[in-house]
Amino acid sequence: MSSCHHNHHNMDINGCDAKISDTHLPKKPKLSPTLISDTELESEFSHHVQNIARINNGSFGCCPKSVMSAQQKWQLEFLKQPDDFYFNRLKEGILQSRLVIKDLVNADHVDEISIVDNATTAAAIVLQSVAWDFIQGKFNKGDAAVMLHYAYGAVKKSVEAYVTRAGGYVIEVELPFPVNSVSEIISEFRRALERGKVNGRKVRLAVIDHVTSMPSVVIPVKELVKICREEGVDKVFVDAAHGIGCVDVDMKEIGADFYTSNLHKWFFCPPAAAFLYCRKSSEIDDLHHPVVSHEYGNGLAIESAWIGTRDYSAQLVIPKVLEFVNRFEGGIEGIKKRNHKVVVEMGEMLAKAWGTHLGSPPEMCSSMIMVGLPASLGISSDSVALKLRTHLRNSFSVEVPIYYRAPGDGVVNPVTGYARISHQVYNKPDDYYRFRDAINQLVNDKFTCELLS
């Protein structure tokens, strides 16, 4: 069965026969009868700049040509007859996308799925509701919110803007890096919850990353959510900017109140598309999109589907994206498993070549992995790490983020820089060999980051 269904005007939107009238998707969408060939795969990403080691899918994701083409059709549909599109097409199109997501993440009901621009918008929605709980006196001033020290910078700023400003007390969970085991993270998280309960305070909110961005580590979310339940934390929000297509995403298994994932990072959507899952529960207050428009009060999913005149095409192509991933063996699950396997192999290859180590055990990596860079490079600060990244781009055509970690006391020849390498379907081993050779050349040339102006 085709993975997108429209019954408007017999138009071929999203590359589908629009005569199909069924509005519900099959529980397990069928994979394509013919798998994508190497030639077709290269064609899908032929718009990428050639001869660059693009090993940073984690930052901005990627979008295949067939999905870009479907997006352009949606954009044209709006521009041809905006009124018809608004009144007769948009709601149904967004609903189809929400149905795809509902099945992908194993949610109970489509009402639990809202589509928004990105995980940052989702964070604003959740944190705004927490702020109202403080302002309206449901939570007491000084009650705590717990988040990871490695939380994404924009989410940290959102916690500051919404929760701290409304009277919440924010506690950061200090996490080790490099990390050696899941148990280290669990024990630090328990310690932070204890700090939150000092003097009779309550922990009202926990913000938990599923995959931290920098440094990149898979967090044991199921275990941490379970601990939150045992400890009486009111609201649990999982920020999985790197969720779908990167790690296992099952709402029933994870059990959080809120879960967000971008769809443009590892699920091949054009920017900007993400979903926010809100568990149906009497305890969860009404949520609202921070951009208030005509649909205010009609439920978050409906509010989010119209926040004024803008381009909604990235959110409407989600059924087409499902068609694309189902051209691969095992669909998105197969892509995810292969990305993980290869990125671990490439990470181990680089660490061996440079005489360094990985930032975490392979089972704590997703489709990204942290690899230590040679100590002789002299990476001494965040700004120096950024300069080295720029140098690799400009001089070696290697695109990779670099993380600075301050050395521990008394460590001899410490590894202070880690590269975060990603693997996606368009990557080839040569991308990683190019990076290896670039760093080896710098080391052989006795290069240090002090030479970068």
C-alpha positions as a Python dict, from the first residue, in 0.01 Angstrom:
ca = {
    (1, 'M'): (0, 0, 0),
    (2, 'S'): (122, 349, -73),
    (3, 'S'): (236, 535, 237),
    (4, 'C'): (53, 858, 168),
    (5, 'H'): (-316, 899, 109),
    (6, 'H'): (-492, 1202, -36),
    (7, 'N'): (-835, 1227, -185),
    (8, 'H'): (-834, 1582, -309),
    (9, 'H'): (-888, 1674, -674),
    (10, 'N'): (-706, 1365, -808),
    (11, 'M'): (-380, 1558, -780),
    (12, 'D'): (-48, 1378, -761),
    (13, 'I'): (85, 1536, -443),
    (14, 'N'): (382, 1372, -267),
    (15, 'G'): (415, 1145, -568),
    (16, 'C'): (103, 948, -472),
    (17, 'D'): (-214, 862, -652),
    (18, 'A'): (-458, 1105, -497),
    (19, 'K'): (-760, 885, -557),
    (20, 'I'): (-688, 679, -247),
    (21, 'S'): (-955, 763, 7),
    (22, 'D'): (-832, 565, 309),
    (23, 'T'): (-723, 817, 572),
    (24, 'H'): (-550, 570, 803),
    (25, 'L'): (-213, 418, 744),
    (26, 'P'): (-136, 50, 779),
    (27, 'K'): (14, -37, 1118),
    (28, 'K'): (332, -171, 954),
    (29, 'P'): (389, 12, 625),
    (30, 'K'): (510, -228, 358),
    (31, 'L'): (868, -192, 247),
    (32, 'S'): (931, -115, -117),
    (33, 'P'): (935, -431, -336),
    (34, 'T'): (1262, -318, -495),
    (35, 'L'): (1544, -193, -273),
    (36, 'I'): (1729, 125, -365),
    (37, 'S'): (2035, 65, -584),
    (38, 'D'): (2377, 226, -529),
    (39, 'T'): (2324, 437, -841),
    (40, 'E'): (1982, 555, -723),
    (41, 'L'): (2126, 634, -380),
    (42, 'E'): (2402, 846, -532),
    (43, 'S'): (2145, 1023, -748),
    (44, 'E'): (1926, 1100, -443),
    (45, 'F'): (2218, 1290, -285),
    (46, 'S'): (2390, 1421, -600),
    (47, 'H'): (2311, 1779, -490),
    (48, 'H'): (2567, 1744, -208),
    (49, 'V'): (2893, 1928, -274),
    (50, 'Q'): (3132, 1667, -410),
    (51, 'N'): (3480, 1587, -276),
    (52, 'I'): (3411, 1690, 80),
    (53, 'A'): (3413, 1450, 372),
    (54, 'R'): (3064, 1535, 501),
    (55, 'I'): (3074, 1345, 831),
    (56, 'N'): (2850, 1580, 1026),
    (57, 'N'): (2497, 1462, 949),
    (58, 'G'): (2415, 1520, 1317),
    (59, 'S'): (2403, 1899, 1288),
    (60, 'F'): (2165, 1959, 999),
    (61, 'G'): (2069, 1621, 856),
    (62, 'C'): (2015, 1570, 485),
    (63, 'C'): (1728, 1551, 237),
    (64, 'P'): (1709, 1326, -72),
    (65, 'K'): (1607, 1461, -413),
    (66, 'S'): (1279, 1266, -428),
    (67, 'V'): (1166, 1431, -103),
    (68, 'M'): (1283, 1775, -220),
    (69, 'S'): (1079, 1723, -537),
    (70, 'A'): (768, 1632, -334),
    (71, 'Q'): (824, 1940, -118),
    (72, 'Q'): (833, 2163, -425),
    (73, 'K'): (499, 2018, -539),
    (74, 'W'): (343, 2105, -204),
    (75, 'Q'): (487, 2457, -222),
    (76, 'L'): (343, 2502, -570),
    (77, 'E'): (2, 2373, -458),
    (78, 'F'): (-13, 2650, -200),
    (79, 'L'): (105, 2922, -436),
    (80, 'K'): (-135, 2816, -716),
    (81, 'Q'): (-449, 2858, -503),
    (82, 'P'): (-376, 2951, -140),
    (83, 'D'): (-741, 2956, -29),
    (84, 'D'): (-813, 2610, -162),
    (85, 'F'): (-492, 2483, -5),
    (86, 'Y'): (-573, 2638, 332),
    (87, 'F'): (-937, 2528, 351),
    (88, 'N'): (-922, 2192, 172),
    (89, 'R'): (-569, 2052, 183),
    (90, 'L'): (-353, 2158, 475),
    (91, 'K'): (-531, 1998, 772),
    (92, 'E'): (-568, 1664, 597),
    (93, 'G'): (-203, 1670, 486),
    (94, 'I'): (-77, 1742, 837),
    (95, 'L'): (-303, 1468, 976),
    (96, 'Q'): (-148, 1216, 735),
    (97, 'S'): (197, 1318, 859),
    (98, 'R'): (87, 1283, 1221),
    (99, 'L'): (-49, 934, 1150),
    (100, 'V'): (288, 830, 1006),
    (101, 'I'): (466, 958, 1317),
    (102, 'K'): (213, 798, 1554),
    (103, 'D'): (288, 455, 1407),
    (104, 'L'): (663, 512, 1390),
    (105, 'V'): (689, 600, 1760),
    (106, 'N'): (421, 360, 1888),
    (107, 'A'): (198, 627, 2041),
    (108, 'D'): (-150, 530, 2162),
    (109, 'H'): (-337, 798, 1972),
    (110, 'V'): (-277, 1048, 1694),
    (111, 'D'): (-393, 1324, 1932),
    (112, 'E'): (-68, 1269, 2123),
    (113, 'I'): (138, 1381, 1820),
    (114, 'S'): (189, 1745, 1722),
    (115, 'I'): (417, 1856, 1439),
    (116, 'V'): (633, 2162, 1501),
    (117, 'D'): (938, 2326, 1342),
    (118, 'N'): (1208, 2168, 1554),
    (119, 'A'): (1297, 2035, 1898),
    (120, 'T'): (1368, 2390, 2018),
    (121, 'T'): (1006, 2488, 1949),
    (122, 'A'): (888, 2172, 2129),
    (123, 'A'): (1099, 2267, 2431),
    (124, 'A'): (937, 2613, 2437),
    (125, 'I'): (590, 2452, 2438),
    (126, 'V'): (670, 2223, 2732),
    (127, 'L'): (870, 2475, 2935),
    (128, 'Q'): (607, 2745, 2885),
    (129, 'S'): (351, 2515, 3050),
    (130, 'V'): (592, 2454, 3342),
    (131, 'A'): (639, 2830, 3380),
    (132, 'W'): (261, 2874, 3402),
    (133, 'D'): (250, 2612, 3679),
    (134, 'F'): (497, 2823, 3879),
    (135, 'I'): (325, 3152, 3801),
    (136, 'Q'): (-22, 3019, 3890),
    (137, 'G'): (102, 2870, 4217),
    (138, 'K'): (65, 2503, 4130),
    (139, 'F'): (440, 2469, 4184),
    (140, 'N'): (618, 2655, 4466),
    (141, 'K'): (894, 2906, 4405),
    (142, 'G'): (1224, 2726, 4453),
    (143, 'D'): (1093, 2387, 4342),
    (144, 'A'): (1348, 2224, 4117),
    (145, 'A'): (1396, 2136, 3752),
    (146, 'V'): (1671, 1886, 3674),
    (147, 'M'): (1854, 1872, 3342),
    (148, 'L'): (2176, 1722, 3213),
    (149, 'H'): (2492, 1930, 3204),
    (150, 'Y'): (2525, 1824, 2840),
    (151, 'A'): (2176, 1949, 2753),
    (152, 'Y'): (2162, 2129, 2419),
    (153, 'G'): (2256, 2496, 2450),
    (154, 'A'): (1925, 2626, 2313),
    (155, 'V'): (1730, 2408, 2558),
    (156, 'K'): (1943, 2535, 2848),
    (157, 'K'): (1858, 2890, 2742),
    (158, 'S'): (1488, 2795, 2722),
    (159, 'V'): (1497, 2653, 3076),
    (160, 'E'): (1654, 2981, 3188),
    (161, 'A'): (1397, 3189, 2997),
    (162, 'Y'): (1088, 2999, 3113),
    (163, 'V'): (1158, 2801, 3431),
    (164, 'T'): (1421, 3006, 3614),
    (165, 'R'): (1239, 3329, 3539),
    (166, 'A'): (913, 3187, 3676),
    (167, 'G'): (1080, 3091, 4005),
    (168, 'G'): (1213, 2742, 3941),
    (169, 'Y'): (1549, 2629, 4073),
    (170, 'V'): (1757, 2452, 3808),
    (171, 'I'): (1995, 2168, 3892),
    (172, 'E'): (2237, 2036, 3632),
    (173, 'V'): (2337, 1668, 3634),
    (174, 'E'): (2714, 1656, 3605),
    (175, 'L'): (2811, 1378, 3367),
    (176, 'P'): (3155, 1227, 3320),
    (177, 'F'): (3329, 1235, 2982),
    (178, 'P'): (3466, 1013, 2849),
    (179, 'V'): (3190, 795, 2989),
    (180, 'N'): (3252, 427, 3065),
    (181, 'S'): (2911, 291, 3160),
    (182, 'V'): (2540, 356, 3185),
    (183, 'S'): (2562, 318, 3564),
    (184, 'E'): (2777, 633, 3591),
    (185, 'I'): (2497, 837, 3434),
    (186, 'I'): (2226, 677, 3649),
    (187, 'S'): (2413, 743, 3976),
    (188, 'E'): (2479, 1109, 3885),
    (189, 'F'): (2112, 1154, 3793),
    (190, 'R'): (1998, 1007, 4127),
    (191, 'R'): (2236, 1245, 4306),
    (192, 'A'): (2085, 1546, 4127),
    (193, 'L'): (1730, 1439, 4224),
    (194, 'E'): (1842, 1416, 4587),
    (195, 'R'): (1982, 1771, 4566),
    (196, 'G'): (1647, 1884, 4426),
    (197, 'K'): (1461, 1753, 4731),
    (198, 'V'): (1671, 1934, 4994),
    (199, 'N'): (1469, 2141, 5245),
    (200, 'G'): (1138, 1985, 5145),
    (201, 'R'): (1147, 2112, 4790),
    (202, 'K'): (1002, 1907, 4508),
    (203, 'V'): (1147, 1817, 4170),
    (204, 'R'): (878, 1932, 3927),
    (205, 'L'): (1050, 1874, 3595),
    (206, 'A'): (1323, 1655, 3451),
    (207, 'V'): (1466, 1736, 3107),
    (208, 'I'): (1650, 1431, 2975),
    (209, 'D'): (1838, 1410, 2646),
    (210, 'H'): (1802, 1084, 2454),
    (211, 'V'): (2125, 1146, 2262),
    (212, 'T'): (2335, 1436, 2385),
    (213, 'S'): (2465, 1662, 2112),
    (214, 'M'): (2815, 1754, 2228),
    (215, 'P'): (2970, 1533, 2347),
    (216, 'S'): (2745, 1274, 2185),
    (217, 'V'): (2634, 993, 2418),
    (218, 'V'): (2319, 780, 2422),
    (219, 'I'): (2149, 838, 2758),
    (220, 'P'): (1962, 550, 2929),
    (221, 'V'): (1626, 728, 2903),
    (222, 'K'): (1405, 434, 3000),
    (223, 'E'): (1595, 388, 3325),
    (224, 'L'): (1599, 761, 3404),
    (225, 'V'): (1226, 802, 3334),
    (226, 'K'): (1158, 505, 3565),
    (227, 'I'): (1366, 669, 3840),
    (228, 'C'): (1169, 993, 3791),
    (229, 'R'): (843, 801, 3840),
    (230, 'E'): (975, 636, 4156),
    (231, 'E'): (1092, 972, 4292),
    (232, 'G'): (766, 1155, 4219),
    (233, 'V'): (894, 1398, 3955),
    (234, 'D'): (586, 1576, 3815),
    (235, 'K'): (683, 1608, 3447),
    (236, 'V'): (941, 1424, 3242),
    (237, 'F'): (1046, 1577, 2909),
    (238, 'V'): (1279, 1381, 2681),
    (239, 'D'): (1464, 1604, 2436),
    (240, 'A'): (1556, 1367, 2153),
    (241, 'A'): (1670, 1612, 1888),
    (242, 'H'): (1859, 1313, 1743),
    (243, 'G'): (1581, 1058, 1808),
    (244, 'I'): (1400, 913, 1508),
    (245, 'G'): (1637, 726, 1279),
    (246, 'C'): (1916, 736, 1537),
    (247, 'V'): (1795, 539, 1843),
    (248, 'D'): (1496, 323, 1942),
    (249, 'V'): (1195, 554, 1978),
    (250, 'D'): (896, 382, 2139),
    (251, 'M'): (664, 600, 2344),
    (252, 'K'): (513, 310, 2540),
    (253, 'E'): (854, 174, 2637),
    (254, 'I'): (1008, 511, 2726),
    (255, 'G'): (709, 631, 2927),
    (256, 'A'): (785, 1005, 2933),
    (257, 'D'): (519, 1275, 2954),
    (258, 'F'): (674, 1463, 2662),
    (259, 'Y'): (913, 1349, 2391),
    (260, 'T'): (1040, 1547, 2095),
    (261, 'S'): (1253, 1453, 1798),
    (262, 'N'): (1361, 1642, 1491),
    (263, 'L'): (1265, 1479, 1163),
    (264, 'H'): (1522, 1668, 956),
    (265, 'K'): (1831, 1528, 1133),
    (266, 'W'): (1808, 1149, 1089),
    (267, 'F'): (1472, 1103, 914),
    (268, 'F'): (1551, 1277, 583),
    (269, 'C'): (1291, 1556, 609),
    (270, 'P'): (1376, 1899, 473),
    (271, 'P'): (1409, 2161, 746),
    (272, 'A'): (1217, 2231, 951),
    (273, 'A'): (1009, 1947, 1088),
    (274, 'A'): (986, 1782, 1428),
    (275, 'F'): (723, 1613, 1638),
    (276, 'L'): (621, 1662, 2000),
    (277, 'Y'): (457, 1368, 2175),
    (278, 'C'): (240, 1456, 2477),
    (279, 'R'): (115, 1158, 2673),
    (280, 'K'): (-261, 1163, 2724),
    (281, 'S'): (-307, 1200, 3096),
    (282, 'S'): (-531, 1389, 3333),
    (283, 'E'): (-218, 1520, 3505),
    (284, 'I'): (-89, 1701, 3200),
    (285, 'D'): (-215, 2055, 3166),
    (286, 'D'): (-333, 2203, 2843),
    (287, 'L'): (-38, 2294, 2624),
    (288, 'H'): (-19, 2578, 2376),
    (289, 'H'): (205, 2676, 2090),
    (290, 'P'): (404, 2988, 2188),
    (291, 'V'): (293, 3150, 1861),
    (292, 'V'): (-76, 3216, 1922),
    (293, 'S'): (-292, 3213, 1610),
    (294, 'H'): (-652, 3149, 1507),
    (295, 'E'): (-649, 2787, 1627),
    (296, 'Y'): (-568, 2877, 1991),
    (297, 'G'): (-766, 2656, 2229),
    (298, 'N'): (-832, 2375, 1978),
    (299, 'G'): (-560, 2148, 2113),
    (300, 'L'): (-186, 2163, 2063),
    (301, 'A'): (-179, 1953, 1745),
    (302, 'I'): (-431, 2181, 1571),
    (303, 'E'): (-268, 2498, 1705),
    (304, 'S'): (73, 2382, 1578),
    (305, 'A'): (-65, 2300, 1232),
    (306, 'W'): (-144, 2668, 1173),
    (307, 'I'): (74, 2940, 1322),
    (308, 'G'): (10, 3190, 1045),
    (309, 'T'): (101, 3203, 678),
    (310, 'R'): (431, 3022, 627),
    (311, 'D'): (575, 2727, 439),
    (312, 'Y'): (436, 2401, 584),
    (313, 'S'): (575, 2180, 307),
    (314, 'A'): (852, 2026, 519),
    (315, 'Q'): (583, 1892, 751),
    (316, 'L'): (364, 1768, 467),
    (317, 'V'): (625, 1546, 299),
    (318, 'I'): (656, 1306, 593),
    (319, 'P'): (457, 1030, 412),
    (320, 'K'): (694, 1071, 116),
    (321, 'V'): (992, 1038, 351),
    (322, 'L'): (843, 710, 477),
    (323, 'E'): (836, 589, 115),
    (324, 'F'): (1203, 684, 78),
    (325, 'V'): (1324, 502, 391),
    (326, 'N'): (1119, 196, 299),
    (327, 'R'): (1333, 158, -15),
    (328, 'F'): (1613, 43, 219),
    (329, 'E'): (1640, -303, 369),
    (330, 'G'): (1460, -296, 704),
    (331, 'G'): (1330, 59, 650),
    (332, 'I'): (1434, 320, 907),
    (333, 'E'): (1526, 46, 1159),
    (334, 'G'): (1766, -109, 908),
    (335, 'I'): (1921, 229, 824),
    (336, 'K'): (1968, 302, 1194),
    (337, 'K'): (2137, -32, 1269),
    (338, 'R'): (2373, -4, 971),
    (339, 'N'): (2465, 357, 1053),
    (340, 'H'): (2552, 253, 1410),
    (341, 'K'): (2759, -45, 1298),
    (342, 'V'): (2961, 155, 1044),
    (343, 'V'): (3017, 462, 1261),
    (344, 'V'): (3157, 238, 1537),
    (345, 'E'): (3390, 68, 1286),
    (346, 'M'): (3507, 405, 1151),
    (347, 'G'): (3548, 548, 1503),
    (348, 'E'): (3760, 252, 1609),
    (349, 'M'): (3966, 283, 1291),
    (350, 'L'): (4038, 652, 1362),
    (351, 'A'): (4117, 598, 1731),
    (352, 'K'): (4362, 323, 1637),
    (353, 'A'): (4525, 538, 1366),
    (354, 'W'): (4575, 826, 1610),
    (355, 'G'): (4656, 623, 1921),
    (356, 'T'): (4359, 767, 2109),
    (357, 'H'): (4024, 629, 2234),
    (358, 'L'): (3649, 660, 2187),
    (359, 'G'): (3444, 890, 2409),
    (360, 'S'): (3213, 610, 2521),
    (361, 'P'): (3161, 235, 2476),
    (362, 'P'): (3011, 148, 2133),
    (363, 'E'): (2675, 55, 2289),
    (364, 'M'): (2645, 413, 2419),
    (365, 'C'): (2678, 555, 2066),
    (366, 'S'): (2405, 600, 1807),
    (367, 'S'): (2484, 703, 1450),
    (368, 'M'): (2744, 939, 1596),
    (369, 'I'): (3057, 864, 1794),
    (370, 'M'): (3320, 1072, 1974),
    (371, 'V'): (3683, 1004, 1875),
    (372, 'G'): (3980, 1143, 2064),
    (373, 'L'): (4219, 1359, 1860),
    (374, 'P'): (4598, 1342, 1908),
    (375, 'A'): (4713, 1540, 2213),
    (376, 'S'): (4998, 1697, 2011),
    (377, 'L'): (4744, 1917, 1826),
    (378, 'G'): (4716, 2130, 2141),
    (379, 'I'): (4341, 2188, 2150),
    (380, 'S'): (4318, 2422, 2449),
    (381, 'S'): (3970, 2583, 2443),
    (382, 'D'): (3629, 2586, 2272),
    (383, 'S'): (3741, 2868, 2041),
    (384, 'V'): (4057, 2680, 1943),
    (385, 'A'): (3847, 2370, 1868),
    (386, 'L'): (3631, 2582, 1638),
    (387, 'K'): (3941, 2720, 1462),
    (388, 'L'): (4067, 2366, 1400),
    (389, 'R'): (3727, 2271, 1262),
    (390, 'T'): (3743, 2568, 1022),
    (391, 'H'): (4099, 2472, 922),
    (392, 'L'): (3989, 2115, 843),
    (393, 'R'): (3704, 2251, 628),
    (394, 'N'): (3910, 2508, 439),
    (395, 'S'): (4237, 2317, 395),
    (396, 'F'): (4127, 1952, 383),
    (397, 'S'): (3756, 1957, 283),
    (398, 'V'): (3656, 1774, 600),
    (399, 'E'): (3338, 1883, 780),
    (400, 'V'): (3331, 1757, 1139),
    (401, 'P'): (3249, 1919, 1476),
    (402, 'I'): (3518, 1920, 1746),
    (403, 'Y'): (3457, 1918, 2121),
    (404, 'Y'): (3701, 2059, 2375),
    (405, 'R'): (3731, 1888, 2711),
    (406, 'A'): (3949, 2039, 2982),
    (407, 'P'): (4221, 1797, 3100),
    (408, 'G'): (4196, 1631, 3441),
    (409, 'D'): (4448, 1723, 3712),
    (410, 'G'): (4789, 1564, 3667),
    (411, 'V'): (4703, 1383, 3343),
    (412, 'V'): (5008, 1346, 3120),
    (413, 'N'): (4952, 1409, 2747),
    (414, 'P'): (4575, 1441, 2789),
    (415, 'V'): (4331, 1408, 2501),
    (416, 'T'): (4156, 1747, 2507),
    (417, 'G'): (3983, 1736, 2168),
    (418, 'Y'): (3722, 1492, 2039),
    (419, 'A'): (3571, 1478, 1690),
    (420, 'R'): (3205, 1385, 1660),
    (421, 'I'): (3171, 1175, 1349),
    (422, 'S'): (2832, 1086, 1200),
    (423, 'H'): (2736, 818, 951),
    (424, 'Q'): (2439, 840, 716),
    (425, 'V'): (2341, 643, 404),
    (426, 'Y'): (2531, 876, 167),
    (427, 'N'): (2867, 834, 349),
    (428, 'K'): (3152, 621, 217),
    (429, 'P'): (3464, 487, 395),
    (430, 'D'): (3675, 737, 197),
    (431, 'D'): (3512, 1020, 395),
    (432, 'Y'): (3667, 887, 716),
    (433, 'Y'): (4001, 798, 553),
    (434, 'R'): (4025, 1158, 433),
    (435, 'F'): (3974, 1278, 791),
    (436, 'R'): (4232, 1026, 920),
    (437, 'D'): (4488, 1137, 664),
    (438, 'A'): (4426, 1507, 733),
    (439, 'I'): (4494, 1466, 1105),
    (440, 'N'): (4796, 1242, 1036),
    (441, 'Q'): (4939, 1507, 804),
    (442, 'L'): (4893, 1777, 1071),
    (443, 'V'): (5066, 1557, 1330),
    (444, 'N'): (5352, 1472, 1091),
    (445, 'D'): (5395, 1842, 1010),
    (446, 'K'): (5431, 1912, 1387),
    (447, 'F'): (5123, 2134, 1358),
    (448, 'T'): (4971, 2278, 1673),
    (449, 'C'): (4654, 2483, 1707),
    (450, 'E'): (4865, 2779, 1830),
    (451, 'L'): (4956, 2831, 1464),
    (452, 'L'): (4591, 2915, 1384),
    (453, 'S'): (4540, 3291, 1400),
}
